[in-house]
Amino acid sequence: MSGAGKDFDDLYKPASEKADFIYYGGHSGLGSNIKAVADRATVVAGKYQVVYLNGCQTFGYLGTSWNERKTAANGAAKDPEGTKDLDVFVTALPAFDDGARSMLAVYKALEGIDNPKTVNKILESFSARHLNVVFGEDDNQFKPR
C-alpha cells in the first residue's frame, strides 16, 4: 500500500472524491499504509464522508493531514477542527481477522438512513475483539424518537 504508485493514485483519488464511505482493512505498515490512504484521499468541501481504517494501531498512525485538508476545503471559520462532514472510525489496538463484521456494521448503519443510529449504537455491533475510536461525530444531528 505505502509503495502504491501512479496506478493506485489514478484509481483512488477520483474514487475517494465521490465516496460516501471509505474503508481500509489491512496492515498498517507501521503507519505507512494508513498515511498513504489518508494523504491520498481527495477532500471536498461540504462532502459528508465516513471513513473506517481497520489495521493495527491505526489511531496512533493516522495523523492530522485529513483533518487539515478538510479545514482548508471547508474554511477555518466553518470547520476549525477539520471534522465537519467527516466521521472517522479507527482501531486503537491490533485489528484481528474479523474486521469484516465491524465494516459491515458501519455500512448497514449508512444504508439505514431512515432509521439513523448513533455512533455508540454502531459500535455496539462491532466485534468485541477490537478497540475502536471515532472522531468527527460532534457535528452529527439526530432527531429523538
C-alpha positions as CSV (number, residue, x, y, z in Angstrom):
1,M,0.0,0.0,0.0
2,S,2.6,2.6,1.0
3,G,4.5,1.7,-2.1
4,A,1.5,2.1,-4.3
5,G,2.2,4.4,-7.1
6,K,0.5,6.2,-10.0
7,D,-1.9,3.3,-10.8
8,F,-3.3,3.4,-7.3
9,D,-3.5,7.2,-7.3
10,D,-5.3,7.3,-10.6
11,L,-8.0,5.0,-9.2
12,Y,-8.2,6.1,-5.6
13,K,-8.1,9.9,-5.9
14,P,-11.2,10.3,-8.1
15,A,-13.0,7.4,-6.3
16,S,-12.3,9.0,-2.9
17,E,-13.6,12.3,-4.1
18,K,-17.1,10.8,-4.8
19,A,-17.1,8.2,-2.0
20,D,-19.6,8.4,0.9
21,F,-17.8,5.6,2.7
22,I,-14.1,4.8,2.6
23,Y,-12.8,1.6,4.1
24,Y,-9.3,0.3,4.5
25,G,-8.7,-3.1,6.1
26,G,-5.2,-4.4,6.2
27,H,-1.8,-4.0,7.6
28,S,-0.9,-0.6,9.0
29,G,2.6,-1.0,7.7
30,L,3.9,0.7,10.9
31,G,1.8,3.7,9.8
32,S,2.9,4.0,6.2
33,N,-0.2,2.3,4.7
34,I,-2.6,4.4,6.9
35,K,-0.7,7.5,5.9
36,A,-1.0,6.5,2.2
37,V,-4.8,6.1,2.4
38,A,-5.3,9.3,4.4
39,D,-2.9,11.5,2.5
40,R,-4.1,10.4,-0.9
41,A,-7.8,10.8,-0.3
42,T,-9.4,13.7,-2.2
43,V,-11.2,16.1,0.2
44,V,-14.1,18.1,-1.0
45,A,-15.8,21.0,0.8
46,G,-19.2,20.0,2.2
47,K,-18.9,16.4,1.1
48,Y,-20.0,14.2,4.0
49,Q,-17.8,11.1,4.4
50,V,-17.5,8.2,6.8
51,V,-14.1,6.6,6.9
52,Y,-13.1,3.3,8.6
53,L,-9.5,2.5,8.9
54,N,-9.1,-1.1,10.2
55,G,-5.5,-2.0,10.8
56,C,-3.2,-2.4,13.8
57,Q,-2.9,0.8,15.8
58,T,-4.5,3.0,13.1
59,F,-5.4,5.6,15.7
60,G,-1.8,6.2,16.6
61,Y,-0.7,6.3,13.0
62,L,-3.5,8.4,11.4
63,G,-2.1,11.9,11.9
64,T,-3.9,15.1,11.1
65,S,-3.5,15.5,7.4
66,W,-7.1,14.5,6.5
67,N,-8.5,17.0,9.1
68,E,-6.1,19.8,7.9
69,R,-7.3,19.3,4.3
70,K,-10.9,19.2,5.4
71,T,-10.4,22.5,7.3
72,A,-8.8,24.1,4.2
73,A,-11.6,22.8,2.0
74,N,-14.5,23.9,4.3
75,G,-12.8,27.1,5.6
76,A,-11.3,27.5,9.1
77,A,-14.1,29.7,10.3
78,K,-16.7,27.0,9.5
79,D,-14.6,23.9,10.3
80,P,-11.6,24.7,12.6
81,E,-11.0,21.1,13.6
82,G,-11.5,19.5,10.2
83,T,-14.2,17.2,11.4
84,K,-17.3,18.8,9.8
85,D,-18.8,16.3,7.4
86,L,-16.2,13.7,8.3
87,D,-16.6,10.8,10.7
88,V,-13.6,8.5,11.2
89,F,-13.6,5.1,12.8
90,V,-10.2,3.7,13.6
91,T,-8.8,0.8,15.5
92,A,-6.8,1.6,18.6
93,L,-5.4,-1.8,19.3
94,P,-4.4,-4.7,17.0
95,A,-7.1,-5.5,14.5
96,F,-8.0,-9.1,14.3
97,D,-9.2,-11.1,11.3
98,D,-12.9,-10.4,12.0
99,G,-12.9,-6.8,10.8
100,A,-15.5,-7.5,8.1
101,R,-18.2,-7.7,10.9
102,S,-17.3,-4.2,12.0
103,M,-17.1,-2.8,8.5
104,L,-20.5,-4.3,7.7
105,A,-21.9,-2.6,10.9
106,V,-20.9,0.8,9.5
107,Y,-22.1,0.1,6.0
108,K,-25.5,-1.1,7.3
109,A,-25.8,2.0,9.5
110,L,-25.2,4.2,6.5
111,E,-27.7,2.2,4.4
112,G,-30.4,2.7,7.1
113,I,-30.8,6.4,6.6
114,D,-34.5,6.3,7.5
115,N,-33.5,4.7,10.8
116,P,-30.4,6.6,11.9
117,K,-28.1,5.1,14.5
118,T,-25.8,6.9,17.0
119,V,-22.1,6.2,16.9
120,N,-22.5,4.3,20.2
121,K,-25.2,2.1,18.6
122,I,-22.9,1.4,15.6
123,L,-20.0,0.5,17.9
124,E,-22.2,-2.0,19.8
125,S,-22.3,-4.0,16.5
126,F,-18.5,-4.1,16.2
127,S,-16.6,-7.1,17.1
128,A,-15.7,-7.3,20.8
129,R,-12.2,-8.2,19.8
130,H,-11.5,-4.7,18.6
131,L,-11.0,-1.5,20.4
132,N,-12.2,1.3,18.2
133,V,-12.2,5.1,18.4
134,V,-14.4,7.5,16.5
135,F,-13.9,11.2,15.9
136,G,-15.8,13.8,14.0
137,E,-19.3,12.8,15.1
138,D,-19.7,16.0,17.1
139,D,-21.5,17.7,14.2
140,N,-24.0,14.9,13.7
141,Q,-27.6,15.6,14.4
142,F,-30.2,13.0,15.4
143,K,-33.9,13.6,16.0
144,P,-35.1,11.9,19.2
145,R,-37.7,9.3,18.5
